[in-house]
Amino acid sequence: MRFFGTTWVGHDSGYGVRRAAVAAGALVTTVAACFVMRLAYQGVQTADIGSFASFLFVAVFAICSAVAFARTWDGFRRRPADPAREESLRSLKAIGFIGSLLAYFIRSLTEAPGEQLRRTEYETAAAAYEKRRGARAGNPAARRKPRPRRG
């Protein structure tokens, strides 16, 4: 939602162009991140520290990327139930940054990332506002003052 402002509400003011630009940017960033990971893997290979360390390098980044993808994808649909747990997984998501970038790219092909969540929250808040507004009697100054009781 960072690059969309409020254009996601009505899909106006260049929403389609922004979404295409975000998708292209996320794809380019994902490819660049894969290139960086390739360079890092070549560095591990050049260091010749053993096949077990090379295997661990690949396994850790693959697992972290898978977890980061799943968490990022899930974060586009609903708010985390336990924010403290999400905070503790931040370093894991940083290691698996390729998974997060890939989730962002795939989601941006169909909607602005996080749009479904924000739209649901927006519609709920708008309905609650209309309900509160409809329950009001109008201008309180224009209301008729109660008559004093006789007797």
C-alpha positions, 0 to 999 in steps of 0.5 A: 500500500506504500506506493498507492496512497488512496488510489486503491479505494477507487482504482483511480489516478493511475492505479493500473500504472502504479500496480504495473510499476510495483510489479516490475520493480518487485521482479527486478529487485527479486532478480537482483537479490537472486544475483546477490545470493549467487555471488554469496554462494560462489564466495562460499564455494571459493572459500572451500569450507566443505560441502556440508557448509555449502549445503547448510548455506543453501538449506538455510536460505531456502527454508528462510525464503519459504517461511518469509514467502508464507508469512508475507503472503499471509500478511496481505490477507489478515493482521497477525494474531500475535504481533510479538511473534511476527516481531520475533520472525523479522530476522528470519524474514530478512534472511529469506528476503527473496521469498518476501520479494517474490510474494510481493511480486506475485500479489502485485499482479492481481492487486495492490499488496495488502489491498484486500486486507485494507479494503475489508478494514475500510468497508467495516469502518465505513459501515460502522460510521454510517451506522453511528451517523444514522443513529443520530437525530441531526442537529442537537441545537435544532431539537425541541426543548422538553416542556417542563412538567406541570403539576 
